[in-house]
Amino acid sequence: MWYSYFIFVCFFLEKGSSQQLKIIHGAPVIAPYQAEISIQDGRNEKRCGGSLIKKKYVLTAAHCFDGRNENTVVAVVLGTNNLSSNDGQWMEILSDDIIIHKNYSNSGLENDIALIRLSTDADLNDYIQLINLQREDAHLSGKTVLATGFGLINDSEEISDLLLGVNLTLIPNNLCSIGYKNIFDTQICTLGKDDKSPCRGDSGGPLVDVETGLQVGIISYGTKYCEIGWPTVNIRVSKYIEWIETSAIEKTQL
């Protein structure tokens, strides 16, 4: 076992970096389906990413709402790649409801998926667009995906006002499970490259197949440090298509 672990460490440190919840050393991108989520309880603010899948629904990670209470306010920003410059293109919409997967576990982050129902429909235009989901349970290992977000840009806690993106490679779950205890078939892992990775603040953001343009994953978790060459664990969207559609239809027609 120690030999396999050694190979695992060497492989990931040599190949690059992937971690927790931010885009490390990413490049500015335009992703009109990207949502920036602000979760405030009056004293603290948490930021997460998400993706607009219907005019009234944003797909994100369940753990973003850990600790939520009756005073929590959730706001979603759409239509910008620069949070410090509102040129009239973006929309900020409050949430009407948060739908957490009933089998979500905040200890192991299994079923780490949630929907935000918006209080009003998003206005679709050149800057705000829907993303289509990967519906079939396809073989994804080896594919290149684009991860995007407004999260930290390094381990020194520098946050980004620019939407950053990085191309990552999906790796087999059995390889990923050497570094993490429980990797489920409802999850997929990405391998960082050249110190580029998602990290804190990017949780809930989309992984998009660069070939098909379909969202295949939701950024979930990784290690504490985002620049050490470890993989990131993500939710496999195709495993939750029925849950997404059923959960949304219970509230309103998709």
C-alpha positions in Angstrom: 0.0 0.0 0.0 2.8 2.4 0.8 4.3 1.9 -2.6 0.9 2.7 -4.3 0.6 5.8 -2.2 4.2 6.9 -3.1 3.4 6.5 -6.8 0.2 8.5 -6.3 2.0 11.4 -4.6 4.8 11.5 -7.2 2.3 11.4 -10.1 0.2 14.3 -8.9 3.1 16.5 -7.7 4.8 16.0 -11.1 1.7 16.5 -13.2 0.3 19.6 -11.5 -2.2 20.8 -8.9 -5.8 20.4 -8.0 -7.5 21.1 -4.7 -10.3 22.6 -2.8 -12.4 25.5 -3.9 -10.8 28.3 -6.0 -9.2 28.9 -9.4 -5.5 28.9 -8.8 -3.4 30.5 -11.6 -6.3 30.6 -14.0 -6.9 32.9 -16.9 -9.8 35.3 -17.4 -12.7 33.7 -19.3 -16.2 34.4 -20.4 -18.8 31.9 -19.2 -22.3 33.3 -19.5 -23.8 30.4 -17.6 -21.6 31.2 -14.5 -23.4 32.2 -11.3 -21.7 33.9 -8.3 -23.5 33.1 -5.1 -23.3 35.2 -1.9 -24.5 33.6 1.3 -24.8 36.1 4.2 -26.1 35.6 7.8 -25.7 39.2 8.9 -22.1 38.7 10.3 -20.3 36.5 7.7 -20.4 36.1 4.0 -19.6 32.9 2.1 -19.0 32.8 -1.6 -19.7 29.9 -4.0 -20.1 29.3 -7.7 -23.0 27.8 -9.6 -24.4 27.4 -13.0 -27.7 28.7 -14.6 -29.5 25.6 -15.8 -33.0 27.1 -16.2 -34.3 30.7 -16.0 -35.3 30.1 -12.4 -32.7 27.6 -11.2 -29.0 27.6 -10.4 -27.1 24.4 -9.8 -24.5 24.4 -7.1 -23.0 22.4 -4.2 -25.0 21.6 -1.0 -22.1 22.3 1.4 -22.3 25.9 0.5 -25.3 26.1 2.7 -23.9 24.4 5.8 -24.8 26.5 8.8 -27.7 28.3 7.0 -30.4 29.7 9.3 -33.5 31.8 9.2 -31.4 34.9 8.9 -29.4 33.7 5.9 -29.7 35.7 2.7 -28.7 34.1 -0.6 -28.1 36.3 -3.6 -27.1 35.2 -7.1 -25.1 37.4 -9.5 -25.4 36.5 -13.2 -24.0 38.1 -16.4 -20.6 39.3 -15.4 -16.9 38.3 -15.5 -15.9 41.2 -13.3 -17.5 41.6 -9.9 -15.8 45.0 -9.3 -17.4 46.6 -12.4 -21.1 46.6 -12.9 -21.6 48.0 -16.4 -25.3 47.2 -16.4 -24.9 43.8 -17.9 -25.4 41.7 -14.8 -28.4 40.8 -12.7 -28.5 40.2 -8.9 -31.4 38.0 -7.9 -32.3 36.8 -4.4 -33.2 33.2 -3.8 -36.7 32.1 -3.3 -35.8 28.6 -2.0 -32.8 26.3 -1.5 -33.3 22.6 -2.3 -30.6 20.3 -0.8 -30.3 16.7 -1.8 -32.1 14.7 0.9 -29.1 12.3 1.2 -26.5 15.0 1.4 -23.8 14.2 4.0 -21.7 17.1 5.2 -19.2 14.8 6.8 -18.2 12.9 3.6 -19.7 15.4 1.1 -21.7 12.6 -0.6 -24.6 13.9 -2.7 -23.1 17.4 -2.5 -25.6 19.0 -4.8 -28.3 21.7 -4.4 -30.6 23.9 -6.4 -31.3 27.6 -5.9 -34.7 28.6 -6.9 -34.5 32.3 -8.0 -37.1 34.8 -6.8 -37.5 36.0 -10.5 -36.6 34.6 -13.8 -33.2 35.4 -15.2 -33.3 37.5 -18.4 -31.4 35.6 -21.0 -29.1 37.6 -23.3 -25.6 37.6 -24.7 -24.2 37.8 -21.1 -26.6 35.5 -19.3 -27.2 32.0 -20.8 -28.2 28.6 -19.8 -25.8 25.6 -19.7 -26.9 22.2 -20.9 -26.2 19.2 -18.7 -24.5 15.9 -19.5 -27.5 13.5 -19.3 -25.9 10.2 -20.3 -23.6 8.4 -17.9 -20.7 8.5 -20.4 -17.1 7.5 -19.9 -15.4 10.7 -18.9 -11.9 9.7 -17.8 -9.2 11.5 -19.9 -11.6 14.2 -21.0 -10.6 17.9 -20.7 -13.0 20.1 -18.7 -13.1 23.8 -18.0 -13.5 24.8 -14.4 -14.6 28.4 -13.7 -15.0 30.6 -10.7 -14.4 33.8 -8.7 -12.6 32.0 -5.8 -9.1 32.4 -4.4 -6.2 32.8 -6.8 -3.6 31.4 -4.5 -3.0 29.9 -1.0 -2.4 33.4 0.4 -6.2 33.9 0.5 -6.3 36.4 -2.4 -9.8 36.5 -3.8 -10.6 37.2 -7.5 -13.0 39.8 -8.8 -12.4 38.4 -12.3 -14.0 35.2 -13.5 -11.1 32.8 -14.0 -11.0 29.5 -15.7 -8.6 26.6 -16.2 -8.6 23.4 -18.3 -8.3 20.2 -16.2 -8.2 16.5 -17.0 -10.6 14.0 -15.6 -9.0 11.0 -14.0 -10.3 7.5 -13.0 -12.0 7.3 -9.6 -9.8 4.3 -8.6 -6.7 6.5 -8.9 -8.4 9.4 -7.1 -9.4 7.1 -4.3 -5.8 6.5 -3.3 -5.7 10.0 -2.0 -9.2 10.2 -0.7 -11.1 7.7 1.5 -14.4 7.5 -0.1 -14.9 8.2 -3.8 -18.3 7.3 -5.0 -19.6 6.6 -8.5 -21.6 9.8 -8.2 -18.3 11.7 -8.2 -15.5 12.5 -10.7 -12.0 13.8 -10.1 -9.9 16.3 -11.9 -6.2 16.5 -12.1 -4.6 19.9 -11.9 -1.9 21.1 -14.2 1.0 23.5 -13.8 -0.2 24.7 -10.4 -3.7 25.4 -11.7 -6.7 24.3 -9.8 -10.1 25.1 -8.3 -10.1 26.2 -4.7 -12.1 28.0 -1.9 -14.8 30.2 -3.3 -15.2 28.0 -6.5 -17.3 25.3 -4.8 -20.5 24.7 -6.6 -19.1 26.0 -9.9 -19.4 24.0 -13.1 -17.0 21.7 -14.9 -17.8 21.9 -18.6 -16.6 19.4 -21.2 -14.6 21.5 -23.7 -15.5 19.2 -26.6 -19.3 19.0 -26.1 -20.0 22.2 -24.1 -22.0 20.2 -21.6 -21.7 20.5 -17.8 -20.4 17.2 -16.5 -19.5 18.2 -12.9 -20.0 20.4 -9.9 -16.9 21.5 -8.0 -17.1 19.9 -4.5 -13.9 19.5 -2.4 -10.2 18.9 -2.3 -7.3 19.4 0.2 -6.6 22.4 2.4 -3.9 23.7 0.1 -4.6 24.4 -3.6 -1.1 24.6 -5.0 0.4 21.2 -4.0 -0.7 19.0 -6.9 -3.6 17.1 -5.5 -6.9 16.2 -7.3 -10.2 17.8 -6.9 -13.4 15.8 -6.2 -16.5 16.9 -8.1 -20.2 15.8 -8.4 -21.0 13.8 -11.5 -24.0 15.6 -13.0 -25.3 12.7 -15.0 -26.0 10.8 -11.8 -28.5 13.4 -10.7 -30.5 14.3 -13.7 -33.7 12.7 -12.4 -33.2 14.5 -9.0 -32.6 17.8 -10.6 -35.7 17.6 -12.8 -37.9 16.1 -10.1 -36.8 18.7 -7.5 -37.5 21.6 -9.8 -40.8 20.3 -11.1 -42.0 19.9 -7.5 -41.7 23.7 -7.2 -42.6 24.8 -10.7 -42.6 23.5 -14.2 -39.1 23.5 -15.7 
